[in-house]
Amino acid sequence: MEYKFHDQDFNEINHDLLSIQASLKDIETHIENTENLNDNCACSFVSKFINKQKTFYALNVNKTNMVLEKNDWRSIFIMNPPTPEELPNVISQLEKYIGKVYRTEYMWTIREQNVILAIKFKKWYDDEFTRALRSELIVLQEINKSNYKKQYLELVLDFGKYNFDLLLCKRKSKQPVSDNTTIVPPVDSDTRMRRTIT
């Protein structure tokens, strides 16, 4: 039997949807216009390994720099990268919660056959969130060595606007001297893009 909506039903549904839309716009406006908004969902990830199902939030960011050895890794891969237009905002978010970004570069992965983004950090902040993030990425790297299909760590940024799949970049990279951030934009032809095996 087919159910037919009456005009009153449609009007009620439409009214509810408009109310939801107005509420979401109010929330977006509040987030955009409030500086130093310290909300749990600003930057977070859910642990798969070091403390299963625990959500780590980048709250009370400690801007003290983490002490890293010469060959300690400083870089990550974003497997589902933002567009070049969104990249400055993403860099700003990463520098707010994780550390100073030194270089970003779009690359072509040989194994996955898609474009990814390499993020090289000059400095990592030394707090519970970044230590947990680094630990999770190290464990994930070891697990992926024996898995055909890679697992990723999902990082949520900017109040859920971005959900990035992360992998550890194990390339050796010395600590850069300059404080300037270098952004290497993607090129039109894949043949001119640096290739990498993740």
ChimeraX commands (.cxc) that place a marker at each C-alpha (Angstrom):
marker #1 position 0.00,0.00,0.00 radius 0.5
marker #1 position 1.33,3.39,-0.97 radius 0.5
marker #1 position 1.36,6.19,1.58 radius 0.5
marker #1 position 0.55,9.68,0.33 radius 0.5
marker #1 position 1.81,12.75,2.14 radius 0.5
marker #1 position -0.64,15.57,2.71 radius 0.5
marker #1 position 0.33,19.21,2.26 radius 0.5
marker #1 position 0.41,19.63,6.03 radius 0.5
marker #1 position 2.97,16.77,6.33 radius 0.5
marker #1 position 5.17,18.39,3.71 radius 0.5
marker #1 position 4.93,21.76,5.42 radius 0.5
marker #1 position 5.93,20.27,8.78 radius 0.5
marker #1 position 8.91,18.44,7.25 radius 0.5
marker #1 position 9.98,21.57,5.39 radius 0.5
marker #1 position 9.70,23.64,8.58 radius 0.5
marker #1 position 11.85,21.13,10.50 radius 0.5
marker #1 position 14.51,21.11,7.78 radius 0.5
marker #1 position 14.64,24.91,7.69 radius 0.5
marker #1 position 15.06,24.94,11.49 radius 0.5
marker #1 position 17.95,22.48,11.25 radius 0.5
marker #1 position 19.56,24.53,8.47 radius 0.5
marker #1 position 19.26,27.74,10.53 radius 0.5
marker #1 position 20.81,26.01,13.57 radius 0.5
marker #1 position 23.74,24.71,11.54 radius 0.5
marker #1 position 24.36,28.18,10.10 radius 0.5
marker #1 position 24.36,29.63,13.61 radius 0.5
marker #1 position 26.93,27.03,14.71 radius 0.5
marker #1 position 29.15,27.72,11.68 radius 0.5
marker #1 position 28.95,31.47,12.32 radius 0.5
marker #1 position 29.87,30.94,15.97 radius 0.5
marker #1 position 32.89,28.80,15.05 radius 0.5
marker #1 position 34.10,31.25,12.38 radius 0.5
marker #1 position 33.75,34.32,14.61 radius 0.5
marker #1 position 35.07,32.94,17.89 radius 0.5
marker #1 position 38.82,33.16,18.37 radius 0.5
marker #1 position 40.55,30.62,20.60 radius 0.5
marker #1 position 37.53,28.34,20.49 radius 0.5
marker #1 position 38.59,25.43,22.68 radius 0.5
marker #1 position 36.18,22.73,21.59 radius 0.5
marker #1 position 36.87,19.01,21.80 radius 0.5
marker #1 position 36.33,18.35,18.12 radius 0.5
marker #1 position 38.78,20.99,16.83 radius 0.5
marker #1 position 41.53,18.39,16.29 radius 0.5
marker #1 position 41.25,14.74,17.31 radius 0.5
marker #1 position 41.83,11.11,16.46 radius 0.5
marker #1 position 40.51,7.80,17.77 radius 0.5
marker #1 position 43.19,5.35,18.84 radius 0.5
marker #1 position 43.23,1.95,17.12 radius 0.5
marker #1 position 46.26,0.53,18.90 radius 0.5
marker #1 position 47.87,2.32,21.85 radius 0.5
marker #1 position 44.61,2.84,23.77 radius 0.5
marker #1 position 41.82,1.30,21.72 radius 0.5
marker #1 position 38.72,3.41,21.19 radius 0.5
marker #1 position 40.07,6.33,23.22 radius 0.5
marker #1 position 39.67,9.69,21.50 radius 0.5
marker #1 position 42.64,12.01,21.85 radius 0.5
marker #1 position 41.90,15.73,21.63 radius 0.5
marker #1 position 44.40,18.51,20.95 radius 0.5
marker #1 position 43.42,20.53,24.00 radius 0.5
marker #1 position 45.74,22.73,26.04 radius 0.5
marker #1 position 48.36,22.74,23.32 radius 0.5
marker #1 position 51.88,22.95,24.73 radius 0.5
marker #1 position 53.98,25.07,22.35 radius 0.5
marker #1 position 57.20,23.67,23.84 radius 0.5
marker #1 position 59.09,21.89,21.07 radius 0.5
marker #1 position 59.57,18.14,21.21 radius 0.5
marker #1 position 63.21,17.08,21.43 radius 0.5
marker #1 position 63.89,14.92,18.37 radius 0.5
marker #1 position 67.04,13.02,17.54 radius 0.5
marker #1 position 68.82,13.66,14.25 radius 0.5
marker #1 position 67.14,10.76,12.43 radius 0.5
marker #1 position 63.75,10.87,14.15 radius 0.5
marker #1 position 60.92,11.17,11.65 radius 0.5
marker #1 position 59.34,14.58,11.20 radius 0.5
marker #1 position 56.94,13.96,8.33 radius 0.5
marker #1 position 53.54,12.48,7.55 radius 0.5
marker #1 position 51.61,11.58,4.41 radius 0.5
marker #1 position 48.00,12.70,3.96 radius 0.5
marker #1 position 46.49,10.04,1.74 radius 0.5
marker #1 position 43.33,12.00,0.88 radius 0.5
marker #1 position 44.82,15.49,0.53 radius 0.5
marker #1 position 43.00,18.81,0.57 radius 0.5
marker #1 position 42.78,20.88,-2.59 radius 0.5
marker #1 position 45.53,23.47,-3.17 radius 0.5
marker #1 position 42.97,26.17,-2.34 radius 0.5
marker #1 position 42.27,24.57,1.07 radius 0.5
marker #1 position 45.93,23.88,1.84 radius 0.5
marker #1 position 46.76,27.21,3.60 radius 0.5
marker #1 position 43.89,26.65,6.05 radius 0.5
marker #1 position 45.01,23.05,6.66 radius 0.5
marker #1 position 48.58,24.22,7.30 radius 0.5
marker #1 position 47.25,26.78,9.76 radius 0.5
marker #1 position 45.32,24.06,11.62 radius 0.5
marker #1 position 48.33,21.73,11.71 radius 0.5
marker #1 position 50.55,24.51,13.04 radius 0.5
marker #1 position 47.97,25.38,15.69 radius 0.5
marker #1 position 47.72,21.86,17.11 radius 0.5
marker #1 position 50.69,19.72,16.00 radius 0.5
marker #1 position 53.78,21.73,15.10 radius 0.5
marker #1 position 55.55,24.07,12.69 radius 0.5
marker #1 position 55.14,22.99,9.07 radius 0.5
marker #1 position 58.32,23.36,7.01 radius 0.5
marker #1 position 57.31,21.98,3.60 radius 0.5
marker #1 position 54.28,20.56,1.82 radius 0.5
marker #1 position 54.43,18.70,-1.46 radius 0.5
marker #1 position 51.88,16.82,-3.54 radius 0.5
marker #1 position 53.23,13.45,-4.74 radius 0.5
marker #1 position 52.10,10.53,-6.85 radius 0.5
marker #1 position 52.06,7.19,-5.03 radius 0.5
marker #1 position 53.23,4.23,-7.04 radius 0.5
marker #1 position 51.41,1.65,-4.94 radius 0.5
marker #1 position 48.08,3.43,-4.40 radius 0.5
marker #1 position 48.13,5.17,-7.80 radius 0.5
marker #1 position 46.83,8.48,-6.52 radius 0.5
marker #1 position 47.99,11.90,-5.38 radius 0.5
marker #1 position 48.94,12.33,-1.72 radius 0.5
marker #1 position 50.37,15.19,0.31 radius 0.5
marker #1 position 53.67,15.02,2.17 radius 0.5
marker #1 position 53.83,17.29,5.23 radius 0.5
marker #1 position 57.27,17.92,6.69 radius 0.5
marker #1 position 57.36,19.47,10.14 radius 0.5
marker #1 position 60.22,21.61,11.38 radius 0.5
marker #1 position 59.05,21.17,14.97 radius 0.5
marker #1 position 56.49,19.05,16.82 radius 0.5
marker #1 position 54.84,20.33,19.98 radius 0.5
marker #1 position 55.59,18.29,23.08 radius 0.5
marker #1 position 52.26,17.40,24.66 radius 0.5
marker #1 position 50.06,14.37,25.28 radius 0.5
marker #1 position 48.26,14.71,21.95 radius 0.5
marker #1 position 51.35,14.81,19.71 radius 0.5
marker #1 position 53.09,12.03,21.65 radius 0.5
marker #1 position 50.00,9.84,21.27 radius 0.5
marker #1 position 49.72,10.74,17.58 radius 0.5
marker #1 position 53.35,9.83,16.92 radius 0.5
marker #1 position 53.02,6.55,18.86 radius 0.5
marker #1 position 49.89,5.60,16.95 radius 0.5
marker #1 position 51.58,6.30,13.60 radius 0.5
marker #1 position 54.66,4.24,14.54 radius 0.5
marker #1 position 52.52,1.23,15.54 radius 0.5
marker #1 position 50.46,1.63,12.36 radius 0.5
marker #1 position 53.64,1.69,10.27 radius 0.5
marker #1 position 54.77,-1.63,11.77 radius 0.5
marker #1 position 51.37,-3.25,11.23 radius 0.5
marker #1 position 51.24,-2.07,7.62 radius 0.5
marker #1 position 54.55,-3.79,6.88 radius 0.5
marker #1 position 52.81,-7.16,7.02 radius 0.5
marker #1 position 49.46,-6.11,5.53 radius 0.5
marker #1 position 48.69,-5.99,1.83 radius 0.5
marker #1 position 45.91,-3.46,2.36 radius 0.5
marker #1 position 47.12,-0.49,4.36 radius 0.5
marker #1 position 45.35,0.90,7.38 radius 0.5
marker #1 position 45.33,4.63,8.05 radius 0.5
marker #1 position 44.97,6.89,11.05 radius 0.5
marker #1 position 42.05,9.29,10.68 radius 0.5
marker #1 position 42.76,12.82,11.90 radius 0.5
marker #1 position 39.79,15.17,12.28 radius 0.5
marker #1 position 40.61,18.86,11.86 radius 0.5
marker #1 position 38.80,22.19,12.00 radius 0.5
marker #1 position 35.66,21.00,13.83 radius 0.5
marker #1 position 35.08,18.09,11.48 radius 0.5
marker #1 position 35.60,20.04,8.27 radius 0.5
marker #1 position 38.53,17.81,7.34 radius 0.5
marker #1 position 38.94,14.06,7.90 radius 0.5
marker #1 position 42.41,13.06,6.77 radius 0.5
marker #1 position 43.90,9.57,6.46 radius 0.5
marker #1 position 47.47,9.70,7.76 radius 0.5
marker #1 position 50.53,7.53,7.35 radius 0.5
marker #1 position 54.00,7.95,8.74 radius 0.5
marker #1 position 56.64,9.17,6.31 radius 0.5
marker #1 position 59.81,7.30,7.28 radius 0.5
marker #1 position 62.13,9.19,4.97 radius 0.5
marker #1 position 65.17,10.57,6.72 radius 0.5
marker #1 position 65.01,14.33,6.84 radius 0.5
marker #1 position 67.31,16.59,8.77 radius 0.5
marker #1 position 65.85,19.39,10.82 radius 0.5
marker #1 position 65.46,22.37,8.48 radius 0.5
marker #1 position 67.13,25.66,9.32 radius 0.5
marker #1 position 64.64,28.08,7.78 radius 0.5
marker #1 position 61.35,29.02,9.46 radius 0.5
marker #1 position 59.59,29.71,6.16 radius 0.5
marker #1 position 56.99,27.24,4.94 radius 0.5
marker #1 position 57.55,25.97,1.39 radius 0.5
marker #1 position 54.40,24.95,-0.47 radius 0.5
marker #1 position 55.03,22.88,-3.59 radius 0.5
marker #1 position 51.82,23.00,-5.65 radius 0.5
marker #1 position 50.64,20.04,-7.72 radius 0.5
marker #1 position 51.49,20.09,-11.39 radius 0.5
marker #1 position 49.20,19.35,-14.33 radius 0.5
marker #1 position 51.12,16.33,-15.53 radius 0.5
marker #1 position 51.67,13.30,-13.30 radius 0.5
marker #1 position 55.00,12.71,-15.02 radius 0.5
marker #1 position 56.42,15.90,-13.46 radius 0.5
marker #1 position 55.20,15.03,-9.97 radius 0.5
marker #1 position 57.56,13.32,-7.57 radius 0.5
marker #1 position 56.74,9.66,-7.12 radius 0.5
marker #1 position 56.87,7.79,-3.87 radius 0.5
marker #1 position 56.21,4.34,-2.44 radius 0.5
marker #1 position 54.17,4.64,0.75 radius 0.5
marker link #1:1,2 radius 0.2
marker link #1:2,3 radius 0.2
marker link #1:3,4 radius 0.2
marker link #1:4,5 radius 0.2
marker link #1:5,6 radius 0.2
marker link #1:6,7 radius 0.2
marker link #1:7,8 radius 0.2
marker link #1:8,9 radius 0.2
marker link #1:9,10 radius 0.2
marker link #1:10,11 radius 0.2
marker link #1:11,12 radius 0.2
marker link #1:12,13 radius 0.2
marker link #1:13,14 radius 0.2
marker link #1:14,15 radius 0.2
marker link #1:15,16 radius 0.2
marker link #1:16,17 radius 0.2
marker link #1:17,18 radius 0.2
marker link #1:18,19 radius 0.2
marker link #1:19,20 radius 0.2
marker link #1:20,21 radius 0.2
marker link #1:21,22 radius 0.2
marker link #1:22,23 radius 0.2
marker link #1:23,24 radius 0.2
marker link #1:24,25 radius 0.2
marker link #1:25,26 radius 0.2
marker link #1:26,27 radius 0.2
marker link #1:27,28 radius 0.2
marker link #1:28,29 radius 0.2
marker link #1:29,30 radius 0.2
marker link #1:30,31 radius 0.2
marker link #1:31,32 radius 0.2
marker link #1:32,33 radius 0.2
marker link #1:33,34 radius 0.2
marker link #1:34,35 radius 0.2
marker link #1:35,36 radius 0.2
marker link #1:36,37 radius 0.2
marker link #1:37,38 radius 0.2
marker link #1:38,39 radius 0.2
marker link #1:39,40 radius 0.2
marker link #1:40,41 radius 0.2
marker link #1:41,42 radius 0.2
marker link #1:42,43 radius 0.2
marker link #1:43,44 radius 0.2
marker link #1:44,45 radius 0.2
marker link #1:45,46 radius 0.2
marker link #1:46,47 radius 0.2
marker link #1:47,48 radius 0.2
marker link #1:48,49 radius 0.2
marker link #1:49,50 radius 0.2
marker link #1:50,51 radius 0.2
marker link #1:51,52 radius 0.2
marker link #1:52,53 radius 0.2
marker link #1:53,54 radius 0.2
marker link #1:54,55 radius 0.2
marker link #1:55,56 radius 0.2
marker link #1:56,57 radius 0.2
marker link #1:57,58 radius 0.2
marker link #1:58,59 radius 0.2
marker link #1:59,60 radius 0.2
marker link #1:60,61 radius 0.2
marker link #1:61,62 radius 0.2
marker link #1:62,63 radius 0.2
marker link #1:63,64 radius 0.2
marker link #1:64,65 radius 0.2
marker link #1:65,66 radius 0.2
marker link #1:66,67 radius 0.2
marker link #1:67,68 radius 0.2
marker link #1:68,69 radius 0.2
marker link #1:69,70 radius 0.2
marker link #1:70,71 radius 0.2
marker link #1:71,72 radius 0.2
marker link #1:72,73 radius 0.2
marker link #1:73,74 radius 0.2
marker link #1:74,75 radius 0.2
marker link #1:75,76 radius 0.2
marker link #1:76,77 radius 0.2
marker link #1:77,78 radius 0.2
marker link #1:78,79 radius 0.2
marker link #1:79,80 radius 0.2
marker link #1:80,81 radius 0.2
marker link #1:81,82 radius 0.2
marker link #1:82,83 radius 0.2
marker link #1:83,84 radius 0.2
marker link #1:84,85 radius 0.2
marker link #1:85,86 radius 0.2
marker link #1:86,87 radius 0.2
marker link #1:87,88 radius 0.2
marker link #1:88,89 radius 0.2
marker link #1:89,90 radius 0.2
marker link #1:90,91 radius 0.2
marker link #1:91,92 radius 0.2
marker link #1:92,93 radius 0.2
marker link #1:93,94 radius 0.2
marker link #1:94,95 radius 0.2
marker link #1:95,96 radius 0.2
marker link #1:96,97 radius 0.2
marker link #1:97,98 radius 0.2
marker link #1:98,99 radius 0.2
marker link #1:99,100 radius 0.2
marker link #1:100,101 radius 0.2
marker link #1:101,102 radius 0.2
marker link #1:102,103 radius 0.2
marker link #1:103,104 radius 0.2
marker link #1:104,105 radius 0.2
marker link #1:105,106 radius 0.2
marker link #1:106,107 radius 0.2
marker link #1:107,108 radius 0.2
marker link #1:108,109 radius 0.2
marker link #1:109,110 radius 0.2
marker link #1:110,111 radius 0.2
marker link #1:111,112 radius 0.2
marker link #1:112,113 radius 0.2
marker link #1:113,114 radius 0.2
marker link #1:114,115 radius 0.2
marker link #1:115,116 radius 0.2
marker link #1:116,117 radius 0.2
marker link #1:117,118 radius 0.2
marker link #1:118,119 radius 0.2
marker link #1:119,120 radius 0.2
marker link #1:120,121 radius 0.2
marker link #1:121,122 radius 0.2
marker link #1:122,123 radius 0.2
marker link #1:123,124 radius 0.2
marker link #1:124,125 radius 0.2
marker link #1:125,126 radius 0.2
marker link #1:126,127 radius 0.2
marker link #1:127,128 radius 0.2
marker link #1:128,129 radius 0.2
marker link #1:129,130 radius 0.2
marker link #1:130,131 radius 0.2
marker link #1:131,132 radius 0.2
marker link #1:132,133 radius 0.2
marker link #1:133,134 radius 0.2
marker link #1:134,135 radius 0.2
marker link #1:135,136 radius 0.2
marker link #1:136,137 radius 0.2
marker link #1:137,138 radius 0.2
marker link #1:138,139 radius 0.2
marker link #1:139,140 radius 0.2
marker link #1:140,141 radius 0.2
marker link #1:141,142 radius 0.2
marker link #1:142,143 radius 0.2
marker link #1:143,144 radius 0.2
marker link #1:144,145 radius 0.2
marker link #1:145,146 radius 0.2
marker link #1:146,147 radius 0.2
marker link #1:147,148 radius 0.2
marker link #1:148,149 radius 0.2
marker link #1:149,150 radius 0.2
marker link #1:150,151 radius 0.2
marker link #1:151,152 radius 0.2
marker link #1:152,153 radius 0.2
marker link #1:153,154 radius 0.2
marker link #1:154,155 radius 0.2
marker link #1:155,156 radius 0.2
marker link #1:156,157 radius 0.2
marker link #1:157,158 radius 0.2
marker link #1:158,159 radius 0.2
marker link #1:159,160 radius 0.2
marker link #1:160,161 radius 0.2
marker link #1:161,162 radius 0.2
marker link #1:162,163 radius 0.2
marker link #1:163,164 radius 0.2
marker link #1:164,165 radius 0.2
marker link #1:165,166 radius 0.2
marker link #1:166,167 radius 0.2
marker link #1:167,168 radius 0.2
marker link #1:168,169 radius 0.2
marker link #1:169,170 radius 0.2
marker link #1:170,171 radius 0.2
marker link #1:171,172 radius 0.2
marker link #1:172,173 radius 0.2
marker link #1:173,174 radius 0.2
marker link #1:174,175 radius 0.2
marker link #1:175,176 radius 0.2
marker link #1:176,177 radius 0.2
marker link #1:177,178 radius 0.2
marker link #1:178,179 radius 0.2
marker link #1:179,180 radius 0.2
marker link #1:180,181 radius 0.2
marker link #1:181,182 radius 0.2
marker link #1:182,183 radius 0.2
marker link #1:183,184 radius 0.2
marker link #1:184,185 radius 0.2
marker link #1:185,186 radius 0.2
marker link #1:186,187 radius 0.2
marker link #1:187,188 radius 0.2
marker link #1:188,189 radius 0.2
marker link #1:189,190 radius 0.2
marker link #1:190,191 radius 0.2
marker link #1:191,192 radius 0.2
marker link #1:192,193 radius 0.2
marker link #1:193,194 radius 0.2
marker link #1:194,195 radius 0.2
marker link #1:195,196 radius 0.2
marker link #1:196,197 radius 0.2
marker link #1:197,198 radius 0.2
view
